């Protein structure tokens, strides 16, 4: 899912006060972590995740891997924190600004 700049700004504003829902450690994107992320996205639509201090991450590569496996969008990646968005298939609660295409 590709978001416009306006949609990204809207989601960043909504995500500002969120606490991390999933914390990722040395196993990075193991099957269980991917399942936790999938469940959290189904429940919340917009989630914040945090990577542990003791692991090396490439934010772009990890974000791309998460996006591909979960069919979501990385809204923001700062330091060891990422904000992810995926609208619910049924009854989405977060309304995005129009695309303006």
Biopython code that builds the backbone (N, CA, C, O; Angstrom):
import numpy as np
from Bio.PDB.StructureBuilder import StructureBuilder

atoms = [
    (1, "UNK", "N", (0.836, -1.168, 0.000)),
    (1, "UNK", "CA", (0.000, 0.000, 0.000)),
    (1, "UNK", "C", (0.888, 1.241, 0.000)),
    (1, "UNK", "O", (1.745, 1.398, 0.870)),
    (2, "UNK", "N", (0.686, 2.099, -0.955)),
    (2, "UNK", "CA", (1.471, 3.322, -1.063)),
    (2, "UNK", "C", (0.625, 4.488, -0.562)),
    (2, "UNK", "O", (-0.502, 4.691, -1.013)),
    (3, "UNK", "N", (1.179, 5.247, 0.373)),
    (3, "UNK", "CA", (0.483, 6.378, 0.965)),
    (3, "UNK", "C", (1.011, 7.688, 0.404)),
    (3, "UNK", "O", (2.189, 7.794, 0.062)),
    (4, "UNK", "N", (0.141, 8.685, 0.310)),
    (4, "UNK", "CA", (0.570, 10.015, -0.117)),
    (4, "UNK", "C", (1.214, 10.729, 1.068)),
    (4, "UNK", "O", (1.118, 10.270, 2.207)),
    (5, "UNK", "N", (1.865, 11.843, 0.793)),
    (5, "UNK", "CA", (2.488, 12.618, 1.858)),
    (5, "UNK", "C", (1.472, 13.091, 2.885)),
    (5, "UNK", "O", (1.741, 13.066, 4.086)),
    (6, "UNK", "N", (0.302, 13.524, 2.414)),
    (6, "UNK", "CA", (-0.749, 13.997, 3.315)),
    (6, "UNK", "C", (-1.252, 12.857, 4.209)),
    (6, "UNK", "O", (-1.482, 13.057, 5.402)),
    (7, "UNK", "N", (-1.421, 11.676, 3.635)),
    (7, "UNK", "CA", (-1.855, 10.516, 4.413)),
    (7, "UNK", "C", (-0.796, 10.121, 5.442)),
    (7, "UNK", "O", (-1.124, 9.794, 6.582)),
    (8, "UNK", "N", (0.473, 10.154, 5.037)),
    (8, "UNK", "CA", (1.569, 9.859, 5.963)),
    (8, "UNK", "C", (1.583, 10.833, 7.138)),
    (8, "UNK", "O", (1.728, 10.419, 8.287)),
    (9, "UNK", "N", (1.432, 12.120, 6.854)),
    (9, "UNK", "CA", (1.418, 13.128, 7.918)),
    (9, "UNK", "C", (0.257, 12.894, 8.881)),
    (9, "UNK", "O", (0.408, 13.016, 10.097)),
    (10, "UNK", "N", (-0.897, 12.559, 8.320)),
    (10, "UNK", "CA", (-2.081, 12.275, 9.148)),
    (10, "UNK", "C", (-1.804, 11.096, 10.088)),
    (10, "UNK", "O", (-2.091, 11.169, 11.283)),
    (11, "UNK", "N", (-1.249, 10.021, 9.547)),
    (11, "UNK", "CA", (-0.965, 8.826, 10.347)),
    (11, "UNK", "C", (0.130, 9.087, 11.379)),
    (11, "UNK", "O", (0.052, 8.573, 12.495)),
    (12, "UNK", "N", (1.147, 9.874, 11.030)),
    (12, "UNK", "CA", (2.196, 10.215, 12.000)),
    (12, "UNK", "C", (1.605, 10.978, 13.171)),
    (12, "UNK", "O", (2.003, 10.770, 14.317)),
    (13, "UNK", "N", (0.658, 11.860, 12.887)),
    (13, "UNK", "CA", (-0.013, 12.601, 13.956)),
    (13, "UNK", "C", (-0.791, 11.670, 14.877)),
    (13, "UNK", "O", (-0.759, 11.829, 16.097)),
    (14, "UNK", "N", (-1.491, 10.697, 14.292)),
    (14, "UNK", "CA", (-2.243, 9.731, 15.093)),
    (14, "UNK", "C", (-1.309, 8.827, 15.902)),
    (14, "UNK", "O", (-1.641, 8.426, 17.018)),
    (15, "UNK", "N", (-0.166, 8.516, 15.348)),
    (15, "UNK", "CA", (0.758, 7.584, 15.993)),
    (15, "UNK", "C", (1.681, 8.208, 17.005)),
    (15, "UNK", "O", (2.373, 7.496, 17.732)),
    (16, "UNK", "N", (1.707, 9.531, 17.069)),
    (16, "UNK", "CA", (2.658, 10.218, 17.942)),
    (16, "UNK", "C", (2.562, 9.754, 19.398)),
    (16, "UNK", "O", (3.590, 9.516, 20.032)),
    (17, "UNK", "N", (1.380, 9.625, 19.923)),
    (17, "UNK", "CA", (1.212, 9.270, 21.327)),
    (17, "UNK", "C", (1.143, 7.775, 21.604)),
    (17, "UNK", "O", (0.975, 7.371, 22.755)),
    (18, "UNK", "N", (1.267, 6.962, 20.587)),
    (18, "UNK", "CA", (1.175, 5.516, 20.784)),
    (18, "UNK", "C", (2.405, 4.959, 21.494)),
    (18, "UNK", "O", (3.518, 5.458, 21.323)),
    (19, "UNK", "N", (2.188, 3.932, 22.280)),
    (19, "UNK", "CA", (3.280, 3.184, 22.887)),
    (19, "UNK", "C", (3.574, 1.970, 22.007)),
    (19, "UNK", "O", (2.666, 1.466, 21.346)),
    (20, "UNK", "N", (4.808, 1.489, 21.980)),
    (20, "UNK", "CA", (5.120, 0.301, 21.172)),
    (20, "UNK", "C", (4.271, -0.902, 21.591)),
    (20, "UNK", "O", (4.159, -1.217, 22.776)),
    (21, "UNK", "N", (3.681, -1.562, 20.602)),
    (21, "UNK", "CA", (2.835, -2.724, 20.842)),
    (21, "UNK", "C", (3.667, -3.998, 20.808)),
    (21, "UNK", "O", (3.415, -4.934, 21.566)),
    (22, "UNK", "N", (4.663, -4.028, 19.921)),
    (22, "UNK", "CA", (5.528, -5.199, 19.764)),
    (22, "UNK", "C", (6.976, -4.743, 19.907)),
    (22, "UNK", "O", (7.390, -3.748, 19.312)),
    (23, "UNK", "N", (7.738, -5.492, 20.708)),
    (23, "UNK", "CA", (9.164, -5.227, 20.830)),
    (23, "UNK", "C", (9.907, -6.386, 20.180)),
    (23, "UNK", "O", (9.629, -7.554, 20.454)),
    (24, "UNK", "N", (10.850, -6.044, 19.319)),
    (24, "UNK", "CA", (11.561, -7.053, 18.541)),
    (24, "UNK", "C", (12.985, -7.180, 19.057)),
    (24, "UNK", "O", (13.703, -6.189, 19.196)),
    (25, "UNK", "N", (13.380, -8.416, 19.338)),
    (25, "UNK", "CA", (14.710, -8.686, 19.880)),
    (25, "UNK", "C", (15.623, -9.316, 18.854)),
    (25, "UNK", "O", (15.524, -9.042, 17.658)),
    (26, "UNK", "N", (16.516, -10.167, 19.336)),
    (26, "UNK", "CA", (17.550, -10.766, 18.490)),
    (26, "UNK", "C", (17.001, -11.632, 17.372)),
    (26, "UNK", "O", (17.646, -11.775, 16.333)),
    (27, "UNK", "N", (15.823, -12.215, 17.563)),
    (27, "UNK", "CA", (15.270, -13.095, 16.524)),
    (27, "UNK", "C", (14.750, -12.308, 15.320)),
    (27, "UNK", "O", (14.368, -12.896, 14.308)),
    (28, "UNK", "N", (14.737, -10.992, 15.433)),
    (28, "UNK", "CA", (14.229, -10.091, 14.394)),
    (28, "UNK", "C", (12.863, -10.551, 13.911)),
    (28, "UNK", "O", (11.913, -10.552, 14.694)),
    (29, "UNK", "N", (12.734, -10.940, 12.657)),
    (29, "UNK", "CA", (11.423, -11.251, 12.096)),
    (29, "UNK", "C", (11.174, -12.748, 12.032)),
    (29, "UNK", "O", (10.968, -13.311, 10.957)),
    (30, "UNK", "N", (11.194, -13.377, 13.181)),
    (30, "UNK", "CA", (10.872, -14.798, 13.234)),
    (30, "UNK", "C", (9.383, -14.977, 12.926)),
    (30, "UNK", "O", (8.629, -14.006, 12.856)),
    (31, "UNK", "N", (8.985, -16.208, 12.748)),
    (31, "UNK", "CA", (7.592, -16.503, 12.413)),
    (31, "UNK", "C", (6.637, -16.004, 13.502)),
    (31, "UNK", "O", (5.565, -15.480, 13.198)),
    (32, "UNK", "N", (7.024, -16.168, 14.754)),
    (32, "UNK", "CA", (6.154, -15.730, 15.850)),
    (32, "UNK", "C", (6.046, -14.203, 15.918)),
    (32, "UNK", "O", (4.983, -13.670, 16.235)),
    (33, "UNK", "N", (7.139, -13.505, 15.623)),
    (33, "UNK", "CA", (7.111, -12.035, 15.627)),
    (33, "UNK", "C", (6.224, -11.536, 14.493)),
    (33, "UNK", "O", (5.439, -10.608, 14.687)),
    (34, "UNK", "N", (6.336, -12.132, 13.322)),
    (34, "UNK", "CA", (5.495, -11.749, 12.186)),
    (34, "UNK", "C", (4.026, -11.986, 12.528)),
    (34, "UNK", "O", (3.170, -11.174, 12.176)),
    (35, "UNK", "N", (3.732, -13.080, 13.205)),
    (35, "UNK", "CA", (2.343, -13.370, 13.605)),
    (35, "UNK", "C", (1.847, -12.344, 14.620)),
    (35, "UNK", "O", (0.695, -11.913, 14.549)),
    (36, "UNK", "N", (2.704, -11.947, 15.564)),
    (36, "UNK", "CA", (2.323, -10.910, 16.536)),
    (36, "UNK", "C", (2.036, -9.588, 15.826)),
    (36, "UNK", "O", (1.057, -8.911, 16.139)),
    (37, "UNK", "N", (2.893, -9.221, 14.870)),
    (37, "UNK", "CA", (2.687, -7.987, 14.115)),
    (37, "UNK", "C", (1.382, -8.051, 13.325)),
    (37, "UNK", "O", (0.629, -7.078, 13.287)),
    (38, "UNK", "N", (1.115, -9.189, 12.700)),
    (38, "UNK", "CA", (-0.103, -9.365, 11.913)),
    (38, "UNK", "C", (-1.336, -9.216, 12.809)),
    (38, "UNK", "O", (-2.287, -8.525, 12.445)),
    (39, "UNK", "N", (-1.321, -9.858, 13.970)),
    (39, "UNK", "CA", (-2.442, -9.767, 14.906)),
    (39, "UNK", "C", (-2.639, -8.333, 15.402)),
    (39, "UNK", "O", (-3.768, -7.850, 15.494)),
    (40, "UNK", "N", (-1.532, -7.657, 15.720)),
    (40, "UNK", "CA", (-1.614, -6.282, 16.209)),
    (40, "UNK", "C", (-2.165, -5.347, 15.132)),
    (40, "UNK", "O", (-2.965, -4.463, 15.436)),
    (41, "UNK", "N", (-1.750, -5.532, 13.888)),
    (41, "UNK", "CA", (-2.270, -4.710, 12.792)),
    (41, "UNK", "C", (-3.750, -4.984, 12.558)),
    (41, "UNK", "O", (-4.509, -4.057, 12.278)),
    (42, "UNK", "N", (-4.171, -6.235, 12.668)),
    (42, "UNK", "CA", (-5.587, -6.566, 12.529)),
    (42, "UNK", "C", (-6.414, -5.882, 13.612)),
    (42, "UNK", "O", (-7.533, -5.433, 13.363)),
    (43, "UNK", "N", (-5.859, -5.808, 14.797)),
    (43, "UNK", "CA", (-6.592, -5.241, 15.924)),
    (43, "UNK", "C", (-6.561, -3.714, 15.936)),
    (43, "UNK", "O", (-7.588, -3.081, 16.181)),
    (44, "UNK", "N", (-5.402, -3.116, 15.677)),
    (44, "UNK", "CA", (-5.230, -1.671, 15.874)),
    (44, "UNK", "C", (-5.119, -0.850, 14.582)),
    (44, "UNK", "O", (-5.377, 0.353, 14.616)),
    (45, "UNK", "N", (-4.758, -1.434, 13.481)),
    (45, "UNK", "CA", (-4.515, -0.777, 12.193)),
    (45, "UNK", "C", (-3.220, 0.042, 12.171)),
    (45, "UNK", "O", (-2.465, -0.041, 11.202)),
    (46, "UNK", "N", (-2.952, 0.815, 13.197)),
    (46, "UNK", "CA", (-1.751, 1.647, 13.282)),
    (46, "UNK", "C", (-1.010, 1.233, 14.541)),
    (46, "UNK", "O", (-1.538, 1.359, 15.646)),
    (47, "UNK", "N", (0.224, 0.736, 14.377)),
    (47, "UNK", "CA", (0.987, 0.263, 15.531)),
    (47, "UNK", "C", (2.402, 0.821, 15.507)),
    (47, "UNK", "O", (2.949, 1.164, 14.459)),
    (48, "UNK", "N", (2.961, 0.896, 16.690)),
    (48, "UNK", "CA", (4.356, 1.309, 16.836)),
    (48, "UNK", "C", (5.120, 0.081, 17.315)),
    (48, "UNK", "O", (4.675, -0.627, 18.218)),
    (49, "UNK", "N", (6.283, -0.164, 16.697)),
    (49, "UNK", "CA", (7.126, -1.276, 17.128)),
    (49, "UNK", "C", (8.490, -0.730, 17.515)),
    (49, "UNK", "O", (8.915, 0.322, 17.037)),
    (50, "UNK", "N", (9.162, -1.456, 18.382)),
    (50, "UNK", "CA", (10.473, -1.027, 18.889)),
    (50, "UNK", "C", (11.462, -2.173, 18.735)),
    (50, "UNK", "O", (11.144, -3.321, 19.043)),
    (51, "UNK", "N", (12.653, -1.861, 18.260)),
    (51, "UNK", "CA", (13.739, -2.840, 18.129)),
    (51, "UNK", "C", (14.659, -2.712, 19.337)),
    (51, "UNK", "O", (14.921, -1.604, 19.806)),
    (52, "UNK", "N", (15.150, -3.840, 19.840)),
    (52, "UNK", "CA", (16.036, -3.860, 20.997)),
    (52, "UNK", "C", (17.357, -3.154, 20.741)),
    (52, "UNK", "O", (17.785, -3.007, 19.596)),
    (53, "UNK", "N", (17.992, -2.722, 21.809)),
    (53, "UNK", "CA", (19.255, -1.994, 21.728)),
    (53, "UNK", "C", (20.433, -2.870, 21.306)),
    (53, "UNK", "O", (21.415, -2.371, 20.758)),
    (54, "UNK", "N", (20.335, -4.165, 21.560)),
    (54, "UNK", "CA", (21.481, -5.051, 21.339)),
    (54, "UNK", "C", (21.524, -5.690, 19.954)),
    (54, "UNK", "O", (22.294, -6.625, 19.732)),
    (55, "UNK", "N", (20.711, -5.203, 19.021)),
    (55, "UNK", "CA", (20.716, -5.789, 17.677)),
    (55, "UNK", "C", (21.027, -4.724, 16.634)),
    (55, "UNK", "O", (20.706, -3.546, 16.795)),
    (56, "UNK", "N", (21.654, -5.174, 15.576)),
    (56, "UNK", "CA", (21.939, -4.300, 14.438)),
    (56, "UNK", "C", (20.800, -4.425, 13.434)),
    (56, "UNK", "O", (20.436, -5.533, 13.041)),
    (57, "UNK", "N", (20.238, -3.295, 13.017)),
    (57, "UNK", "CA", (19.168, -3.344, 12.031)),
    (57, "UNK", "C", (19.454, -2.373, 10.890)),
    (57, "UNK", "O", (20.069, -1.323, 11.078)),
    (58, "UNK", "N", (18.998, -2.749, 9.726)),
    (58, "UNK", "CA", (18.974, -1.853, 8.581)),
    (58, "UNK", "C", (17.509, -1.470, 8.425)),
    (58, "UNK", "O", (16.698, -2.273, 7.961)),
    (59, "UNK", "N", (17.168, -0.239, 8.813)),
    (59, "UNK", "CA", (15.759, 0.173, 8.844)),
    (59, "UNK", "C", (15.066, 0.003, 7.510)),
    (59, "UNK", "O", (13.932, -0.473, 7.457)),
    (60, "UNK", "N", (15.727, 0.383, 6.433)),
    (60, "UNK", "CA", (15.090, 0.290, 5.116)),
    (60, "UNK", "C", (14.822, -1.158, 4.725)),
    (60, "UNK", "O", (13.727, -1.488, 4.269)),
    (61, "UNK", "N", (15.812, -2.017, 4.900)),
    (61, "UNK", "CA", (15.655, -3.426, 4.534)),
    (61, "UNK", "C", (14.622, -4.113, 5.426)),
    (61, "UNK", "O", (13.789, -4.879, 4.943)),
    (62, "UNK", "N", (14.682, -3.837, 6.726)),
    (62, "UNK", "CA", (13.739, -4.446, 7.656)),
    (62, "UNK", "C", (12.322, -3.940, 7.383)),
    (62, "UNK", "O", (11.368, -4.718, 7.408)),
    (63, "UNK", "N", (12.186, -2.649, 7.125)),
    (63, "UNK", "CA", (10.881, -2.083, 6.797)),
    (63, "UNK", "C", (10.311, -2.683, 5.523)),
    (63, "UNK", "O", (9.120, -2.986, 5.457)),
    (64, "UNK", "N", (11.151, -2.857, 4.516)),
    (64, "UNK", "CA", (10.700, -3.458, 3.259)),
    (64, "UNK", "C", (10.266, -4.907, 3.468)),
    (64, "UNK", "O", (9.279, -5.358, 2.886)),
    (65, "UNK", "N", (11.011, -5.629, 4.301)),
    (65, "UNK", "CA", (10.665, -7.027, 4.594)),
    (65, "UNK", "C", (9.335, -7.119, 5.342)),
    (65, "UNK", "O", (8.511, -7.983, 5.045)),
    (66, "UNK", "N", (9.129, -6.225, 6.313)),
    (66, "UNK", "CA", (7.872, -6.194, 7.059)),
    (66, "UNK", "C", (6.716, -5.848, 6.117)),
    (66, "UNK", "O", (5.672, -6.501, 6.142)),
    (67, "UNK", "N", (6.907, -4.820, 5.289)),
    (67, "UNK", "CA", (5.855, -4.407, 4.354)),
    (67, "UNK", "C", (5.473, -5.531, 3.409)),
    (67, "UNK", "O", (4.289, -5.743, 3.146)),
    (68, "UNK", "N", (6.455, -6.248, 2.899)),
    (68, "UNK", "CA", (6.186, -7.327, 1.953)),
    (68, "UNK", "C", (5.471, -8.495, 2.620)),
    (68, "UNK", "O", (4.532, -9.053, 2.052)),
    (69, "UNK", "N", (5.902, -8.867, 3.810)),
    (69, "UNK", "CA", (5.316, -10.047, 4.445)),
    (69, "UNK", "C", (3.941, -9.774, 5.045)),
    (69, "UNK", "O", (3.117, -10.685, 5.132)),
    (70, "UNK", "N", (3.677, -8.529, 5.461)),
    (70, "UNK", "CA", (2.403, -8.210, 6.113)),
    (70, "UNK", "C", (1.468, -7.362, 5.254)),
    (70, "UNK", "O", (0.343, -7.071, 5.660)),
    (71, "UNK", "N", (1.930, -6.965, 4.067)),
    (71, "UNK", "CA", (1.139, -6.103, 3.180)),
    (71, "UNK", "C", (0.665, -4.844, 3.926)),
    (71, "UNK", "O", (-0.517, -4.499, 3.930)),
    (72, "UNK", "N", (1.636, -4.184, 4.550)),
    (72, "UNK", "CA", (1.358, -2.958, 5.296)),
    (72, "UNK", "C", (2.277, -1.850, 4.778)),
    (72, "UNK", "O", (3.056, -2.060, 3.848)),
    (73, "UNK", "N", (2.179, -0.686, 5.384)),
    (73, "UNK", "CA", (3.033, 0.444, 5.018)),
    (73, "UNK", "C", (3.814, 0.921, 6.227)),
    (73, "UNK", "O", (3.274, 1.017, 7.329)),
    (74, "UNK", "N", (5.083, 1.217, 6.018)),
    (74, "UNK", "CA", (5.881, 1.852, 7.060)),
    (74, "UNK", "C", (5.619, 3.346, 6.951)),
    (74, "UNK", "O", (5.986, 3.979, 5.961)),
    (75, "UNK", "N", (4.991, 3.900, 7.963)),
    (75, "UNK", "CA", (4.641, 5.321, 7.968)),
    (75, "UNK", "C", (5.851, 6.152, 8.371)),
    (75, "UNK", "O", (6.104, 7.218, 7.809)),
    (76, "UNK", "N", (6.600, 5.644, 9.361)),
    (76, "UNK", "CA", (7.745, 6.389, 9.872)),
    (76, "UNK", "C", (8.738, 5.428, 10.502)),
    (76, "UNK", "O", (8.350, 4.424, 11.100)),
    (77, "UNK", "N", (10.006, 5.737, 10.365)),
    (77, "UNK", "CA", (11.062, 4.960, 11.015)),
    (77, "UNK", "C", (12.078, 5.951, 11.576)),
    (77, "UNK", "O", (12.795, 6.620, 10.832)),
    (78, "UNK", "N", (12.122, 6.026, 12.901)),
    (78, "UNK", "CA", (13.059, 6.917, 13.578)),
    (78, "UNK", "C", (13.818, 6.093, 14.606)),
    (78, "UNK", "O", (13.220, 5.472, 15.486)),
    (79, "UNK", "N", (15.124, 6.093, 14.487)),
    (79, "UNK", "CA", (15.942, 5.340, 15.431)),
    (79, "UNK", "C", (15.567, 3.874, 15.430)),
    (79, "UNK", "O", (15.651, 3.212, 14.396)),
    (80, "UNK", "N", (15.161, 3.368, 16.560)),
    (80, "UNK", "CA", (14.792, 1.958, 16.710)),
    (80, "UNK", "C", (13.281, 1.771, 16.795)),
    (80, "UNK", "O", (12.804, 0.743, 17.276)),
    (81, "UNK", "N", (12.533, 2.763, 16.329)),
    (81, "UNK", "CA", (11.082, 2.722, 16.387)),
    (81, "UNK", "C", (10.503, 2.849, 14.984)),
    (81, "UNK", "O", (10.973, 3.652, 14.178)),
    (82, "UNK", "N", (9.468, 2.042, 14.697)),
    (82, "UNK", "CA", (8.766, 2.107, 13.417)),
    (82, "UNK", "C", (7.277, 2.218, 13.665)),
    (82, "UNK", "O", (6.743, 1.653, 14.620)),
    (83, "UNK", "N", (6.616, 2.956, 12.787)),
    (83, "UNK", "CA", (5.172, 3.097, 12.821)),
    (83, "UNK", "C", (4.631, 2.417, 11.573)),
    (83, "UNK", "O", (5.009, 2.765, 10.454)),
    (84, "UNK", "N", (3.735, 1.433, 11.770)),
    (84, "UNK", "CA", (3.194, 0.646, 10.666)),
    (84, "UNK", "C", (1.692, 0.845, 10.555)),
    (84, "UNK", "O", (1.006, 1.028, 11.560)),
    (85, "UNK", "N", (1.184, 0.808, 9.325)),
    (85, "UNK", "CA", (-0.252, 0.971, 9.086)),
    (85, "UNK", "C", (-0.743, -0.059, 8.080)),
    (85, "UNK", "O", (-0.110, -0.307, 7.054)),
    (86, "UNK", "N", (-1.883, -0.647, 8.401)),
    (86, "UNK", "CA", (-2.602, -1.503, 7.467)),
    (86, "UNK", "C", (-4.085, -1.408, 7.826)),
    (86, "UNK", "O", (-4.481, -1.794, 8.926)),
    (87, "UNK", "N", (-4.911, -0.896, 6.900)),
    (87, "UNK", "CA", (-6.336, -0.783, 7.231)),
    (87, "UNK", "C", (-6.975, -2.157, 7.372)),
    (87, "UNK", "O", (-6.597, -3.113, 6.696)),
    (88, "UNK", "N", (-7.952, -2.228, 8.266)),
    (88, "UNK", "CA", (-8.708, -3.465, 8.429)),
    (88, "UNK", "C", (-9.496, -3.743, 7.158)),
    (88, "UNK", "O", (-9.962, -2.821, 6.489)),
    (89, "UNK", "N", (-9.640, -5.019, 6.833)),
    (89, "UNK", "CA", (-10.419, -5.394, 5.656)),
    (89, "UNK", "C", (-11.900, -5.128, 5.888)),
    (89, "UNK", "O", (-12.629, -4.745, 4.973)),
    (90, "UNK", "N", (-12.330, -5.339, 7.131)),
    (90, "UNK", "CA", (-13.733, -5.142, 7.470)),
    (90, "UNK", "C", (-13.825, -4.053, 8.538)),
    (90, "UNK", "O", (-13.191, -4.152, 9.589)),
    (91, "UNK", "N", (-14.600, -3.036, 8.270)),
    (91, "UNK", "CA", (-14.839, -1.931, 9.205)),
    (91, "UNK", "C", (-13.564, -1.212, 9.659)),
    (91, "UNK", "O", (-13.262, -1.208, 10.852)),
    (92, "UNK", "N", (-12.815, -0.607, 8.741)),
    (92, "UNK", "CA", (-11.628, 0.152, 9.173)),
    (92, "UNK", "C", (-12.041, 1.348, 10.029)),
    (92, "UNK", "O", (-13.047, 1.999, 9.747)),
    (93, "UNK", "N", (-11.270, 1.634, 11.068)),
    (93, "UNK", "CA", (-11.601, 2.749, 11.961)),
    (93, "UNK", "C", (-10.822, 4.020, 11.623)),
    (93, "UNK", "O", (-11.269, 5.120, 11.946)),
    (94, "UNK", "N", (-9.676, 3.882, 10.984)),
    (94, "UNK", "CA", (-8.871, 5.050, 10.636)),
    (94, "UNK", "C", (-9.248, 5.495, 9.222)),
    (94, "UNK", "O", (-9.119, 4.741, 8.257)),
    (95, "UNK", "N", (-9.711, 6.727, 9.130)),
    (95, "UNK", "CA", (-10.078, 7.305, 7.837)),
    (95, "UNK", "C", (-8.911, 8.150, 7.333)),
    (95, "UNK", "O", (-8.466, 9.080, 8.006)),
    (96, "UNK", "N", (-8.428, 7.818, 6.151)),
    (96, "UNK", "CA", (-7.310, 8.560, 5.556)),
    (96, "UNK", "C", (-7.834, 9.718, 4.727)),
    (96, "UNK", "O", (-8.933, 9.645, 4.176)),
    (97, "UNK", "N", (-7.038, 10.807, 4.635)),
    (97, "UNK", "CA", (-7.414, 11.889, 3.729)),
    (97, "UNK", "C", (-7.448, 11.352, 2.295)),
    (97, "UNK", "O", (-6.749, 10.390, 1.976)),
    (98, "UNK", "N", (-8.260, 11.973, 1.430)),
    (98, "UNK", "CA", (-8.328, 11.483, 0.035)),
    (98, "UNK", "C", (-6.986, 11.592, -0.660)),
    (98, "UNK", "O", (-6.161, 12.446, -0.334)),
    (99, "UNK", "N", (-6.788, 10.707, -1.628)),
    (99, "UNK", "CA", (-5.515, 10.654, -2.357)),
    (99, "UNK", "C", (-5.287, 11.894, -3.197)),
    (99, "UNK", "O", (-4.144, 12.335, -3.322)),
    (100, "UNK", "N", (-6.310, 12.465, -3.768)),
    (100, "UNK", "CA", (-6.142, 13.671, -4.579)),
    (100, "UNK", "C", (-5.536, 13.408, -5.938)),
    (100, "UNK", "O", (-4.939, 14.306, -6.533)),
    (101, "UNK", "N", (-5.676, 12.193, -6.444)),
    (101, "UNK", "CA", (-5.112, 11.852, -7.762)),
    (101, "UNK", "C", (-5.920, 12.445, -8.881)),
    (101, "UNK", "O", (-5.587, 12.257, -10.050)),
]
sb = StructureBuilder()
sb.init_structure("model")
sb.init_model(0)
sb.init_chain("A")
sb.init_seg("    ")
for serial, (resi, resn, name, xyz) in enumerate(atoms, 1):
    if name == "N":
        sb.init_residue(resn, " ", resi, " ")
    sb.init_atom(name, np.array(xyz, "f"), 0.0, 1.0, " ", f" {name:<3s}", serial, name[0])
structure = sb.get_structure()
